[in-house]
Amino acid sequence: MAEDWENGGFGLYIHWPYCEAKCPYCDFNSHVVRQIDQAAWRDAYLVELRRAAAETRGRVLRSVFFGGGTPSLMDPDTVADVIREIRALWPVANDLEITLEANPSSVEAGRFAAFREGGITRISMGIQALNDDDLRRLGRIHTVKEAQTAFDIARSTFERVSFDLIYARQGQSLQAWEQELKQALDMAVDHLSLYQLTIEQGTAFGDRYNAGKLRDLPDEDLSADLYTLTQDLCGSAGMPGYEVSNHARDGAQSRHNLIYWRYGDYLGIGPGAHGRLTANRQRWATECHSNPNRWLNSVTGKDAEKPRAALTSQDQASEFLLMGLRLKEGIDKNRYETLSGKPLDANAISDLVNLGMISDSENRLVVLDQGFIVLNAVISRLLEG
């Protein structure tokens, strides 16, 4: 029998932990340092890739994602060496997607060309705003002009280019976001990631919010209007949402992220990287040590990972629900029942259907537009049931 992870596929995430500056909203594992030993990092990645490959021998790799941090700060030769090793260790899909995250302030034409020559097939750019005042407020160190220049270079170098914007920013009106989003859609090649600003504890924004100094954030009604406007404009422009925060032209969805949302297996390599790995009929949650120096120094000792956590059948069913309902395609109810050992609660489903939050067919549960606005509440109701 096929194992459950095969419903979602198999991917590889590689974390680069360094940035030029720390953004005040960011709670990712990113650090600012003066010097980076690129050769040491390359060697560590290669060691970890070989260890991971020994556990997943023969699996067809469908995607690779260099995330961070700012992976465009990596030496292109380092990236090329890592990709060369990946292709030697696993059979890969014919349409293998290899994405690299990039910031407009850390890239230029020669580096993009070198990344493509090294094997990168897709760029994801963190532009975040098309307004210089808001870029400064978000702690970004590039201007709109610099972002547009970098984007044009990426578009001329790669067939597939995505970029991120953050909305529901301080003082942002519905009209201002409409104008900015239309500008973004005029730029977009095939994919946009559009995230509402969230205030995370442990960040500079979180500290300001706790002190009452982060003002003019949108209320729930404006946030809902901003989300609805985003869906309408992107849909009209031929880039409908396929996930809560992601929009793409037909066939241009992020293959790597679909592995997460369809609850496949993925390896996490690098400081703080998480993974899900099925071995000997057991699915494990994996996590690497987050401190970059500790991770780097522990790789040769085969201690880069924290102890693995075995996921129970209910853990897996809950994760499948949490991830899958983010997608506009919804989830297969039979798969949930196979993972959980019991079906979703019929009363919870009926209540949500009557409220217009979800649709329920014989085998499929799909969140509707109204439900996506309160997705956490929808998922909680199903899990409580």
C-alpha positions in Angstrom: 0.0 0.0 0.0 1.1 3.6 -0.7 2.1 5.5 2.4 0.1 8.6 3.4 2.9 11.1 2.6 2.7 10.0 -1.1 -0.6 11.9 -1.4 1.4 15.1 -0.9 4.8 14.3 -2.4 8.3 14.7 -1.2 10.3 17.9 -0.9 13.4 19.4 0.6 13.8 22.7 2.5 17.2 24.3 3.1 17.5 27.1 5.6 20.0 29.9 5.3 19.9 31.8 8.6 21.5 35.2 7.7 20.1 38.5 6.7 21.6 42.0 6.0 19.1 43.4 8.6 16.4 42.1 10.9 12.9 43.3 10.0 10.8 44.3 13.0 7.9 42.0 12.1 10.0 38.9 11.4 9.9 36.0 13.8 11.9 33.6 11.5 15.2 32.2 12.5 17.4 34.9 11.0 20.5 36.6 12.2 22.8 39.5 11.2 26.6 38.8 11.3 29.7 40.5 9.8 31.3 37.5 8.3 30.1 34.2 6.9 32.4 31.2 6.1 30.7 30.1 2.9 32.9 27.1 2.5 32.0 25.8 6.0 28.3 26.2 5.3 28.6 24.4 2.0 30.3 21.5 3.6 27.8 21.3 6.4 24.9 21.3 3.9 26.5 18.5 1.9 27.0 16.3 5.0 23.4 16.8 6.1 22.1 16.1 2.6 24.0 12.7 2.6 22.6 11.8 6.0 19.0 12.7 4.9 19.4 10.8 1.6 20.3 7.6 3.4 16.9 7.7 5.1 14.9 8.4 2.0 16.7 6.4 -0.6 14.8 6.0 -3.9 12.2 8.7 -3.2 11.4 11.0 -6.1 12.2 14.6 -5.0 9.7 17.1 -6.4 10.9 20.4 -5.0 13.8 22.2 -3.3 13.3 25.5 -1.5 16.2 27.7 -0.2 14.5 29.8 2.5 15.7 32.0 5.3 17.0 34.4 6.3 18.0 35.7 2.9 19.4 32.9 0.7 20.4 35.3 -2.0 23.3 36.2 0.3 24.7 32.7 -0.4 27.6 32.4 -2.7 26.2 31.2 -6.1 28.9 28.5 -6.1 27.6 27.2 -2.7 24.1 27.0 -4.1 25.4 25.2 -7.3 27.3 22.7 -5.2 24.3 21.9 -3.0 22.0 21.5 -6.1 24.6 19.2 -7.8 24.7 17.0 -4.7 20.9 16.9 -4.4 20.6 15.7 -8.0 23.3 13.0 -7.3 21.5 11.8 -4.1 17.9 11.5 -5.2 15.9 10.7 -8.3 14.2 13.9 -9.2 10.9 14.8 -11.0 11.3 15.9 -14.6 9.8 19.3 -13.6 11.8 19.7 -10.4 11.2 23.1 -8.9 14.1 24.8 -7.2 13.2 28.0 -5.5 15.5 30.6 -3.9 14.2 33.5 -1.7 15.7 36.9 -2.5 15.5 40.4 -1.2 15.8 43.4 -3.6 18.6 44.9 -1.6 20.9 41.8 -1.8 20.8 40.9 -5.4 22.0 42.1 -8.8 22.1 41.0 -12.4 25.3 39.0 -12.2 24.2 37.1 -9.1 20.8 36.2 -10.5 22.4 34.9 -13.7 24.9 32.8 -11.6 22.0 31.4 -9.5 20.2 30.3 -12.7 23.4 28.8 -14.1 23.8 26.9 -10.8 20.3 25.3 -11.1 17.8 27.7 -9.5 14.5 27.6 -11.5 12.3 30.0 -9.5 12.9 33.2 -7.5 10.6 34.3 -4.7 11.3 38.0 -3.9 10.5 39.7 -0.6 9.4 43.1 -1.8 6.7 43.6 0.9 5.4 47.0 -0.1 5.3 49.3 -3.1 5.4 52.4 -0.9 8.7 53.9 0.3 7.2 55.2 3.6 5.8 51.8 4.5 9.0 50.0 3.4 10.9 52.1 6.0 8.2 51.4 8.6 8.6 47.7 7.9 12.4 48.0 8.4 13.1 47.2 4.7 16.4 48.5 3.4 15.4 48.8 -0.2 13.3 51.4 -2.1 10.4 50.8 -4.4 12.6 51.7 -7.4 15.3 49.2 -6.3 12.7 46.5 -5.9 11.3 47.1 -9.3 14.7 47.1 -10.9 15.6 43.8 -9.1 12.3 42.3 -10.2 12.8 43.2 -13.8 16.2 41.5 -13.7 14.7 38.4 -12.1 11.9 38.4 -14.7 14.4 38.5 -17.6 16.5 35.7 -16.0 13.9 33.2 -14.7 10.8 31.8 -16.3 9.1 31.7 -12.9 9.2 34.6 -10.5 7.0 35.3 -7.4 7.1 38.2 -5.0 5.6 38.9 -1.5 3.6 41.9 -0.3 2.4 42.6 3.2 -0.9 44.4 3.6 -3.2 45.5 6.4 -0.3 47.7 7.4 -0.5 50.6 9.8 -2.8 53.3 8.5 -3.4 51.5 5.2 -6.8 52.3 3.7 -8.9 50.1 1.4 -8.3 52.6 -1.4 -4.5 52.7 -0.9 -4.3 48.9 -0.9 -6.4 48.7 -4.1 -4.0 51.0 -5.9 -0.9 49.2 -4.7 -2.3 45.8 -5.5 -3.3 46.8 -9.0 0.4 48.0 -9.4 1.6 44.6 -8.2 -0.7 42.7 -10.5 0.7 44.8 -13.5 4.2 43.6 -12.4 3.4 40.0 -11.6 4.6 37.2 -13.8 2.8 34.1 -12.5 2.6 34.1 -8.7 2.0 36.5 -5.8 2.1 35.9 -2.0 0.0 38.4 -0.2 0.1 38.3 3.6 -1.8 40.3 6.2 0.5 41.8 8.7 0.5 39.8 11.9 2.1 40.9 15.2 4.3 38.1 16.5 5.5 38.0 20.1 9.2 38.2 20.5 9.6 40.6 17.5 10.3 44.4 17.6 6.7 45.0 16.4 5.4 42.6 19.2 7.3 44.7 21.8 5.9 47.9 20.4 2.4 46.5 20.3 2.6 45.3 23.9 3.7 48.9 24.9 0.8 50.4 23.1 3.1 52.1 20.5 2.0 50.2 17.4 -1.0 52.3 16.3 -3.4 52.5 13.4 -3.6 48.8 12.8 -6.8 47.8 10.9 -9.8 46.5 12.9 -11.5 43.2 12.1 -14.0 44.7 9.7 -11.3 46.5 7.6 -9.1 43.4 7.7 -12.0 41.4 6.2 -12.6 44.1 3.6 -8.9 44.1 2.6 -9.0 40.3 2.3 -12.1 40.3 0.1 -10.7 43.1 -2.1 -7.5 41.1 -2.6 -9.4 38.0 -3.7 -11.6 40.0 -6.1 -8.8 41.9 -7.7 -6.5 38.9 -8.1 -9.3 36.7 -9.5 -10.2 39.4 -12.0 -6.5 39.6 -13.1 -6.3 35.9 -13.8 -4.4 35.1 -10.6 -7.0 33.6 -8.3 -6.1 32.5 -4.8 -5.3 28.8 -4.5 -4.4 29.1 -0.8 -5.3 31.7 1.9 -2.4 34.0 1.1 -1.1 32.8 -2.3 -2.3 33.6 -5.9 -1.1 32.1 -9.2 -1.9 31.8 -12.8 -3.0 28.3 -13.9 -0.2 25.8 -13.4 2.1 28.3 -11.6 1.3 27.3 -8.0 4.3 26.9 -5.7 5.0 23.1 -6.0 7.0 23.2 -2.8 4.4 24.8 -0.7 1.8 22.5 -2.1 3.7 19.6 -0.5 3.3 21.3 2.9 -0.4 22.0 2.4 -1.2 18.6 0.9 0.6 17.0 3.9 3.5 15.3 2.1 6.9 14.5 3.6 9.7 17.1 3.5 13.2 17.2 4.8 14.3 20.3 6.8 18.0 21.0 6.7 19.7 24.0 8.3 19.4 25.9 11.6 15.8 25.8 13.0 14.5 23.9 9.9 11.4 21.7 10.5 10.5 18.6 8.7 8.0 15.8 8.4 9.4 12.4 7.6 7.8 9.0 7.4 10.1 6.1 8.3 9.2 2.5 9.1 5.4 3.3 8.9 5.8 6.1 11.5 5.6 9.8 10.7 8.1 12.0 12.6 8.3 15.7 13.3 11.9 16.8 12.9 13.6 20.1 14.0 17.2 21.2 13.7 18.9 23.2 16.4 18.2 26.9 15.7 21.5 28.5 16.7 23.5 28.8 13.5 26.9 28.2 15.2 25.6 25.2 17.2 24.0 23.7 14.1 27.2 24.2 12.0 29.4 22.7 14.7 27.1 19.8 15.4 26.7 18.6 11.8 29.9 16.5 11.7 28.8 14.9 15.0 25.5 13.9 13.5 23.7 15.9 16.1 22.2 18.7 14.0 18.7 17.6 14.8 16.8 17.7 18.1 15.3 14.4 19.2 12.5 13.5 16.9 8.8 13.5 18.0 6.6 10.6 16.9 3.3 11.9 15.6 0.2 10.0 16.7 -2.6 9.2 14.2 -4.6 12.1 15.7 -1.6 14.5 15.5 -1.4 13.6 11.8 -5.1 14.0 11.1 -5.1 17.4 12.9 -2.1 18.6 10.9 -3.6 17.4 7.7 -6.8 19.4 8.5 -4.8 22.5 9.5 -2.8 22.5 6.4 -5.3 21.2 3.8 -8.1 23.5 4.6 -5.8 26.5 3.7 -6.2 25.3 0.1 -9.1 26.3 -2.1 -9.2 22.7 -3.2 -10.0 21.6 0.4 -9.3 18.1 1.8 -10.3 14.5 1.1 -12.5 13.4 4.0 -11.6 9.8 3.5 -7.9 10.6 4.0 -8.7 12.4 7.2 -10.6 9.3 8.4 -7.8 7.0 7.5 -5.3 9.1 9.4 -7.5 9.7 12.4 -9.3 6.4 12.6 -12.7 8.2 12.8 -14.6 10.6 10.5 -15.0 14.3 11.1 -17.9 15.2 13.3 -21.1 15.4 11.3 -22.7 18.0 13.5 -19.7 20.3 13.2 -19.8 19.9 9.4 -23.5 20.5 9.3 -23.3 23.7 11.4 -20.5 25.1 9.2 -22.4 24.3 6.0 -25.5 26.0 7.3 -23.4 29.1 8.2 -22.1 29.2 4.6 -18.5 28.6 5.8 -17.8 25.3 4.0 -19.2 23.0 1.3 -19.5 19.3 1.9 -19.6 16.7 -0.9 -19.4 13.0 -0.6 -15.5 12.9 -0.3 -14.4 16.5 -0.1 -14.6 19.3 2.4 -13.9 22.8 1.0 -13.8 26.2 2.8 -15.8 28.9 1.1 -14.9 32.6 0.7 -16.7 33.6 3.8 -15.1 30.8 5.8 -11.6 31.9 4.8 -12.1 35.2 6.6 -12.5 33.3 9.9 -10.5 30.2 8.9 -9.0 29.6 12.4 -12.6 29.5 13.8 -13.7 27.0 11.1 -10.8 24.7 11.8 -11.3 25.0 15.6 -14.9 24.0 15.2 -14.0 20.9 13.2 -11.2 19.9 15.6 -13.5 20.4 18.7 -16.1 18.2 17.0 
